[in-house]
């Protein structure tokens, strides 16, 4: 392409009288002929980038960019001090760590110029473009060189740089609109424009240009059975989890299904032959594929999965949950409250302590009622020397508080309260009739946690500390 230096313009012409196309039709600085070496001290960083996205499959590879620009640097005698490579999209200003570090190094004076294949390798968004122009205005970035152009802190050259980078952004935006339009057209044809869920496969026959969705002959029957077991047999999620693992079911990646994945399958309307795209957009399409379940079966499953809202976790507390450990699997102990209305109209309340089963769902430790648990606690504390434990200090503090109350409020004299209260009787009273906080304060003097194993209570190492 023939070049036209700015000095050849008519003296009366100005930049405002030139169209953007006039500037785009020529390089910012003539490159043909003898080139002078860059001023001593200008350090260049060679930056090569290729997006990993499909829209840049035709772009020059990173190593090809490096090779071409190294030849240019040798020909133009540029001082390349470092080569940096990156495989990220330039659509967003925050998605390229190597490029962001390059900008920081330029601000710190490590580099004075950038050598890259084309302006769109540096910026396809307004944020990065603004950073480049701003550093040029501050004198931190002296020059940007590409395979056919040169940009310095010159109004015309900066304007050209902004036009080229803005053009790259325009191409990105238009490409995004075209992709969305194509995806919408694909959805209208009955194909959701993404990977089908587990239970389906994509298939392309010889001679066909587009793939189609077909049921997975191995996994589709299991998906259908999951729905049937919930709707017809009223099975729980845990039962489905155990059942499908017993069948040896694996995903396309060869992994076992998690419990959350099973519920995702049961809530996915794609299996009925209809899908929403995009999800949450309110646009429903009739799929051009074979449904695995009927709409009636899907609705029955949704009703079966509906549960009343659970109370917030931790809203109900129990006295001994923080003090006990499961002796079978080593996990914590939780508690459940069960209420039953009796024939006479009264309500029977029972509290059961059991293993949390958070990591070992098959723990065989049986639950225990709170009443028998308290009796075992009393028996266990009877075998301890309370005088040698921290429990005694708590009891003494409580006795002192009660003595002050008796003297100041009830007017009981020292002679009347001379009879000492039995400590063990007091411990037994608190465990049976005390509040949850009083029970926790009392047992807080035990430095060792208590182990619940086979329905029996014991200390973790059998000694008091």
C-alpha positions as CSV (number, residue, x, y, z in Angstrom):
1,X,0.0,0.0,0.0
2,X,1.4,3.4,-1.0
3,X,2.1,5.7,2.0
4,X,1.4,9.5,2.4
5,X,3.3,11.3,5.2
6,X,1.4,14.0,7.0
7,X,3.9,16.6,5.6
8,X,2.5,16.1,2.1
9,X,-0.9,17.4,3.1
10,X,-2.1,20.8,1.9
11,X,-1.1,23.5,4.4
12,X,-4.7,24.7,4.8
13,X,-6.0,21.2,5.6
14,X,-6.5,20.1,9.1
15,X,-7.3,16.9,11.0
16,X,-10.9,17.9,11.3
17,X,-11.2,18.1,7.5
18,X,-9.9,14.5,7.1
19,X,-12.4,11.6,7.2
20,X,-11.6,8.5,9.3
21,X,-11.3,6.5,6.1
22,X,-8.5,8.8,4.9
23,X,-6.6,8.1,8.1
24,X,-7.3,4.3,7.9
25,X,-6.0,4.2,4.3
26,X,-2.4,5.0,5.3
27,X,0.0,4.0,8.1
28,X,0.6,6.5,10.8
29,X,4.3,6.8,9.8
30,X,6.1,5.7,6.6
31,X,7.9,2.4,7.0
32,X,9.5,1.8,3.6
33,X,13.1,2.8,3.1
34,X,15.9,3.2,5.5
35,X,14.8,3.3,9.1
36,X,16.7,5.0,11.9
37,X,17.2,3.0,15.1
38,X,15.1,3.8,18.1
39,X,16.5,6.3,20.7
40,X,18.8,4.6,23.1
41,X,17.1,3.4,26.2
42,X,13.7,2.6,24.7
43,X,12.9,-0.9,25.9
44,X,10.3,-2.9,24.1
45,X,8.1,-5.8,25.3
46,X,6.9,-8.1,22.7
47,X,3.3,-9.0,23.5
48,X,1.6,-12.0,21.7
49,X,-2.0,-12.9,22.3
50,X,-4.4,-15.4,20.8
51,X,-7.9,-15.9,22.2
52,X,-8.9,-19.4,23.1
53,X,-12.4,-18.7,21.9
54,X,-13.8,-20.2,18.6
55,X,-14.1,-16.7,17.0
56,X,-10.3,-16.4,16.7
57,X,-9.5,-19.8,15.2
58,X,-8.2,-18.1,12.1
59,X,-6.0,-15.7,13.9
60,X,-2.2,-16.0,13.7
61,X,-0.8,-18.4,16.3
62,X,1.2,-17.0,19.2
63,X,4.5,-18.5,18.0
64,X,3.9,-17.2,14.5
65,X,3.3,-13.7,16.0
66,X,6.5,-13.9,17.9
67,X,8.5,-15.1,14.9
68,X,7.1,-12.3,12.6
69,X,7.7,-9.5,15.2
70,X,11.2,-10.7,16.1
71,X,12.1,-10.5,12.4
72,X,10.7,-6.9,12.4
73,X,12.6,-6.1,15.6
74,X,15.8,-7.3,14.1
75,X,15.2,-5.4,10.9
76,X,14.3,-2.2,12.7
77,X,17.0,-2.7,15.4
78,X,14.5,-2.6,18.3
79,X,15.6,-3.4,21.8
80,X,13.3,-6.3,22.8
81,X,13.9,-7.0,26.5
82,X,11.1,-9.5,27.1
83,X,8.5,-11.6,25.3
84,X,5.1,-12.2,27.0
85,X,2.5,-14.6,25.7
86,X,-1.2,-14.9,26.7
87,X,-4.2,-17.0,25.6
88,X,-7.2,-14.9,26.8
89,X,-9.9,-12.9,25.2
90,X,-9.6,-9.1,25.0
91,X,-13.3,-8.5,25.3
92,X,-13.1,-7.6,28.9
93,X,-10.5,-5.4,30.6
94,X,-10.0,-7.6,33.6
95,X,-9.6,-11.0,32.0
96,X,-5.9,-10.9,31.0
97,X,-3.4,-11.1,33.8
98,X,-0.3,-11.0,31.6
99,X,-1.5,-7.9,29.8
100,X,-2.5,-6.2,33.1
101,X,0.9,-6.9,34.5
102,X,2.5,-5.4,31.3
103,X,0.6,-2.1,31.9
104,X,1.8,-2.0,35.5
105,X,5.4,-2.6,34.4
106,X,5.1,0.3,31.8
107,X,3.9,2.6,34.6
108,X,6.9,1.6,36.7
109,X,9.3,2.4,33.8
110,X,10.3,-1.2,33.0
111,X,9.3,-0.8,29.3
112,X,8.9,2.2,27.0
113,X,7.3,0.5,24.0
114,X,5.1,-2.4,23.0
115,X,5.7,-4.6,19.9
116,X,2.7,-6.6,18.9
117,X,1.2,-8.1,15.7
118,X,-1.9,-5.8,15.4
119,X,-3.7,-3.2,17.6
120,X,-6.5,-5.6,18.3
121,X,-4.0,-7.8,20.1
122,X,-3.8,-5.1,22.7
123,X,-7.4,-3.9,23.1
124,X,-10.9,-4.9,22.0
125,X,-12.5,-2.8,24.8
126,X,-12.7,0.8,25.8
127,X,-11.0,0.3,29.2
128,X,-7.7,-1.1,27.9
129,X,-7.7,1.5,25.0
130,X,-8.1,4.3,27.5
131,X,-5.2,3.0,29.6
132,X,-2.9,2.9,26.5
133,X,-3.7,6.4,25.4
134,X,-3.5,7.7,28.9
135,X,0.1,6.3,29.3
136,X,1.0,7.9,26.0
137,X,-0.2,11.3,27.2
138,X,1.9,10.9,30.4
139,X,5.0,10.0,28.4
140,X,5.2,6.5,30.0
141,X,4.5,4.7,26.7
142,X,6.6,6.2,23.9
143,X,5.6,3.9,21.1
144,X,3.4,1.0,20.0
145,X,4.6,-0.9,16.9
146,X,2.7,-3.4,14.8
147,X,3.6,-5.3,11.7
148,X,2.5,-2.4,9.5
149,X,2.0,0.6,11.7
150,X,3.6,2.8,14.3
151,X,1.8,4.8,17.0
152,X,3.5,7.5,19.1
153,X,2.2,10.4,21.3
154,X,1.0,12.2,18.2
155,X,-2.6,13.3,17.9
156,X,-3.1,11.8,14.5
157,X,-1.5,8.5,15.4
158,X,-3.4,8.2,18.7
159,X,-6.6,8.9,16.8
160,X,-5.8,6.2,14.4
161,X,-5.0,3.8,17.2
162,X,-8.4,4.5,18.8
163,X,-10.2,4.0,15.5
164,X,-8.5,0.6,14.9
165,X,-9.2,-0.6,18.5
166,X,-12.8,0.7,18.3
167,X,-13.2,-1.1,15.1
168,X,-12.1,-4.3,16.8
169,X,-14.6,-3.7,19.5
170,X,-17.4,-3.1,16.9
171,X,-16.5,-6.4,15.3
172,X,-16.8,-8.1,18.7
173,X,-20.1,-6.5,19.5
174,X,-21.5,-7.4,16.0
175,X,-20.2,-11.0,16.4
176,X,-22.0,-11.3,19.7
177,X,-25.3,-10.1,18.1
178,X,-24.9,-12.6,15.3
179,X,-24.2,-15.4,17.7
180,X,-27.3,-14.6,19.8
181,X,-29.4,-14.4,16.6
182,X,-28.1,-17.8,15.5
183,X,-28.7,-19.4,18.9
184,X,-32.3,-18.0,18.9
185,X,-32.8,-19.5,15.5
186,X,-31.4,-22.8,16.6
187,X,-33.8,-22.8,19.6
188,X,-36.8,-22.1,17.3
189,X,-35.8,-25.1,15.3
190,X,-36.1,-27.2,18.5
191,X,-32.5,-27.6,19.6
192,X,-31.2,-25.9,22.7
193,X,-27.9,-24.3,21.7
194,X,-25.7,-26.0,24.4
195,X,-24.7,-29.5,25.5
196,X,-27.8,-31.6,26.2
197,X,-28.3,-32.9,29.8
198,X,-27.2,-36.3,30.9
199,X,-29.5,-38.9,29.3
200,X,-29.1,-37.5,25.8
201,X,-26.3,-37.5,23.2
202,X,-25.6,-35.4,20.1
203,X,-25.5,-37.4,16.9
204,X,-24.5,-36.4,13.3
205,X,-25.1,-38.8,10.5
206,X,-22.9,-39.0,7.4
207,X,-23.8,-36.2,5.0
208,X,-25.7,-34.1,7.6
209,X,-24.4,-30.6,8.3
210,X,-26.0,-30.2,11.8
211,X,-26.1,-32.6,14.7
212,X,-29.3,-33.7,16.4
213,X,-30.2,-34.8,19.9
214,X,-31.0,-38.5,20.6
215,X,-31.6,-40.4,23.9
216,X,-28.6,-42.0,25.3
217,X,-29.3,-45.8,25.0
218,X,-27.3,-46.5,28.2
219,X,-28.3,-43.7,30.6
220,X,-31.8,-42.6,29.4
221,X,-33.6,-45.6,31.0
222,X,-32.1,-44.7,34.4
223,X,-33.2,-41.1,34.1
224,X,-36.8,-42.3,33.4
225,X,-36.6,-44.7,36.4
226,X,-35.5,-41.8,38.7
227,X,-38.7,-40.0,37.9
228,X,-40.9,-43.1,38.3
229,X,-39.4,-44.0,41.7
230,X,-40.2,-40.5,43.0
231,X,-43.7,-40.2,41.5
232,X,-44.9,-43.8,41.9
233,X,-42.9,-45.2,44.8
234,X,-42.4,-42.0,46.7
235,X,-38.7,-42.6,47.1
236,X,-36.4,-40.0,48.8
237,X,-33.3,-38.4,47.3
238,X,-31.1,-40.5,49.5
239,X,-32.7,-43.7,48.3
240,X,-32.2,-42.6,44.7
241,X,-28.6,-41.8,45.5
242,X,-27.9,-45.2,46.8
243,X,-29.9,-47.0,44.2
244,X,-28.3,-45.4,41.1
245,X,-24.8,-46.0,42.5
246,X,-25.7,-49.7,43.1
247,X,-26.5,-49.8,39.4
248,X,-23.0,-48.6,38.5
249,X,-24.4,-45.5,36.8
250,X,-21.7,-43.0,35.6
251,X,-21.9,-39.7,33.8
252,X,-20.4,-39.0,30.4
253,X,-17.2,-38.0,32.2
254,X,-17.1,-41.3,34.1
255,X,-18.1,-39.8,37.4
256,X,-20.8,-40.8,39.9
257,X,-23.8,-38.6,40.3
258,X,-23.9,-36.4,43.4
259,X,-27.1,-36.0,45.4
260,X,-27.5,-32.4,44.1
261,X,-27.1,-33.6,40.5
262,X,-29.9,-36.1,41.0
263,X,-32.2,-33.3,42.2
264,X,-31.1,-31.1,39.2
265,X,-32.2,-33.9,36.9
266,X,-35.5,-34.2,38.6
267,X,-36.2,-30.5,38.3
268,X,-35.1,-30.2,34.6
269,X,-38.0,-29.7,32.2
270,X,-35.8,-30.5,29.2
271,X,-36.7,-34.2,29.7
272,X,-40.4,-33.4,28.9
273,X,-39.5,-32.2,25.4
274,X,-39.7,-28.5,26.2
275,X,-36.9,-26.1,27.2
276,X,-36.4,-22.5,28.2
277,X,-33.7,-20.5,26.5
278,X,-32.0,-18.6,27.9
279,X,-32.8,-20.0,31.4
280,X,-34.9,-17.5,33.2
281,X,-35.7,-15.6,30.0
282,X,-39.3,-16.8,29.9
283,X,-39.0,-18.0,26.3
284,X,-40.1,-21.7,25.9
285,X,-39.5,-23.8,22.9
286,X,-40.8,-27.2,21.8
287,X,-37.8,-29.5,21.3
288,X,-37.2,-31.5,18.2
289,X,-36.1,-34.6,20.2
290,X,-37.7,-37.5,22.0
291,X,-38.8,-36.7,25.5
292,X,-37.8,-39.2,28.3
293,X,-40.8,-38.4,30.6
294,X,-44.3,-37.1,30.1
295,X,-45.4,-33.7,31.3
296,X,-47.8,-35.4,33.7
297,X,-45.0,-37.5,35.2
298,X,-42.8,-34.4,35.5
299,X,-45.6,-32.5,37.3
300,X,-46.1,-35.4,39.7
301,X,-42.4,-35.4,40.6
302,X,-42.4,-31.7,41.2
303,X,-45.4,-32.0,43.7
304,X,-43.7,-34.9,45.4
305,X,-40.5,-32.9,45.8
306,X,-42.3,-30.0,47.4
307,X,-41.6,-29.8,51.1
308,X,-42.6,-27.2,53.7
309,X,-39.9,-24.7,54.5
310,X,-37.4,-25.9,57.0
311,X,-36.6,-23.7,60.0
312,X,-33.2,-21.9,59.8
313,X,-30.4,-24.2,60.8
314,X,-29.3,-23.7,64.4
315,X,-32.6,-22.0,65.4
316,X,-33.3,-24.9,67.8
317,X,-30.6,-25.7,70.2
318,X,-30.1,-28.6,72.6
319,X,-28.1,-28.9,75.8
320,X,-25.6,-31.6,75.0
321,X,-24.9,-31.4,71.2
322,X,-21.7,-29.5,71.5
323,X,-20.3,-31.8,74.2
324,X,-20.7,-35.2,72.5
325,X,-18.8,-37.1,69.8
326,X,-20.0,-40.2,67.9
327,X,-17.8,-43.0,69.1
328,X,-18.4,-45.0,65.9
329,X,-17.3,-42.6,63.2
330,X,-15.9,-39.6,65.2
331,X,-18.3,-37.0,63.9
332,X,-20.4,-34.7,66.0
333,X,-23.7,-35.4,67.7
334,X,-26.9,-33.6,66.8
335,X,-30.4,-33.9,68.3
336,X,-34.0,-34.1,67.0
337,X,-37.2,-33.2,68.8
338,X,-40.2,-35.5,68.3
339,X,-43.7,-34.5,69.4
340,X,-46.8,-36.8,69.5
341,X,-50.3,-35.9,70.4
342,X,-51.7,-38.5,72.9
343,X,-55.3,-39.8,73.2
344,X,-56.0,-37.5,76.1
345,X,-55.1,-34.4,74.1
346,X,-51.7,-33.9,75.7
347,X,-48.4,-33.7,73.7
348,X,-45.6,-36.1,74.4
349,X,-42.1,-34.6,73.7
350,X,-38.9,-36.6,73.3
351,X,-35.4,-35.5,72.3
352,X,-33.1,-38.0,70.5
353,X,-29.4,-37.5,70.2
354,X,-27.8,-39.1,67.1
355,X,-24.8,-39.0,64.8
356,X,-24.8,-36.1,62.3
357,X,-24.0,-38.5,59.4
358,X,-22.3,-35.6,57.5
359,X,-19.4,-37.7,56.1
360,X,-20.5,-41.2,56.9
361,X,-24.1,-41.7,56.0
362,X,-24.0,-45.4,57.0
363,X,-22.8,-44.9,60.6
364,X,-24.5,-47.5,62.7
365,X,-24.5,-45.6,66.0
366,X,-28.0,-45.8,67.4
367,X,-29.8,-42.7,68.7
368,X,-30.4,-42.3,72.4
369,X,-33.2,-40.4,74.3
370,X,-32.3,-37.4,76.4
371,X,-33.6,-39.0,79.6
372,X,-31.3,-42.1,79.5
373,X,-28.5,-39.8,78.4
374,X,-28.9,-37.6,81.5
375,X,-29.0,-40.7,83.8
376,X,-25.7,-41.8,82.2
377,X,-24.2,-38.4,82.7
378,X,-25.1,-38.4,86.4
379,X,-23.7,-41.9,86.8
380,X,-20.5,-40.8,85.0
381,X,-20.0,-37.8,87.1
382,X,-20.6,-39.8,90.3
383,X,-17.4,-41.7,89.5
384,X,-15.3,-38.5,89.4
385,X,-13.6,-36.6,92.1
386,X,-15.4,-33.3,91.9
387,X,-12.9,-31.6,94.1
388,X,-10.2,-32.2,91.5
389,X,-12.2,-31.0,88.5
390,X,-13.2,-27.6,87.2
391,X,-16.9,-28.6,87.8
392,X,-16.3,-27.9,91.5
393,X,-15.3,-24.3,90.9
394,X,-18.6,-23.7,89.0
395,X,-20.6,-25.3,91.8
396,X,-18.8,-23.2,94.4
397,X,-19.5,-20.1,92.5
398,X,-23.2,-21.0,92.3
399,X,-23.3,-21.8,96.0
400,X,-21.7,-18.4,96.8
401,X,-24.3,-16.6,94.6
402,X,-27.1,-18.5,96.3
403,X,-25.8,-17.7,99.8
404,X,-25.7,-14.0,99.0
405,X,-29.3,-14.2,97.7
406,X,-30.4,-16.1,100.8
407,X,-28.8,-13.6,103.1
408,X,-29.8,-10.4,101.4
409,X,-33.2,-11.3,100.0
410,X,-34.6,-14.1,102.2
411,X,-32.9,-13.0,105.4
412,X,-31.5,-16.4,106.2
413,X,-28.9,-16.2,108.9
414,X,-25.5,-18.1,109.0
415,X,-26.9,-20.4,111.6
416,X,-29.9,-21.3,109.5
417,X,-27.7,-22.1,106.4
418,X,-25.0,-23.9,108.4
419,X,-26.0,-27.2,106.8
420,X,-24.0,-27.7,103.7
421,X,-25.7,-28.5,100.4
422,X,-24.7,-31.8,98.9
423,X,-22.7,-31.1,95.7
424,X,-23.7,-34.3,93.9
425,X,-27.4,-33.7,94.6
426,X,-27.0,-30.2,93.1
427,X,-25.3,-31.6,89.9
428,X,-28.1,-34.1,89.6
429,X,-30.7,-31.4,90.0
430,X,-29.1,-29.2,87.3
431,X,-28.8,-32.0,84.8
432,X,-32.4,-33.0,85.2
433,X,-34.1,-29.6,85.8
434,X,-31.7,-26.9,84.9
435,X,-31.8,-24.7,81.8
436,X,-29.8,-25.4,78.7
437,X,-27.3,-22.7,79.6
438,X,-26.9,-24.1,83.1
439,X,-26.3,-27.6,81.8
440,X,-23.7,-26.3,79.4
441,X,-21.9,-24.2,82.1
442,X,-21.8,-27.2,84.4
443,X,-20.4,-29.6,81.8
444,X,-18.1,-26.9,80.5
445,X,-15.7,-27.7,83.3
446,X,-15.0,-31.1,81.6
447,X,-12.1,-30.4,79.3
448,X,-12.6,-33.7,77.5
449,X,-15.6,-34.2,75.3
450,X,-17.9,-37.1,75.9
451,X,-18.1,-40.0,73.5
452,X,-21.4,-41.8,72.7
453,X,-20.7,-45.3,71.6
454,X,-23.2,-48.1,71.3
455,X,-25.6,-46.2,73.5
456,X,-23.0,-45.8,76.3
457,X,-21.4,-42.6,77.5
458,X,-17.7,-42.3,78.3
459,X,-14.8,-39.8,78.3
460,X,-12.6,-39.7,75.2
461,X,-9.5,-40.9,77.1
462,X,-11.2,-42.2,80.3
463,X,-9.5,-39.6,82.6
464,X,-10.4,-36.2,83.9
465,X,-8.0,-33.3,83.2
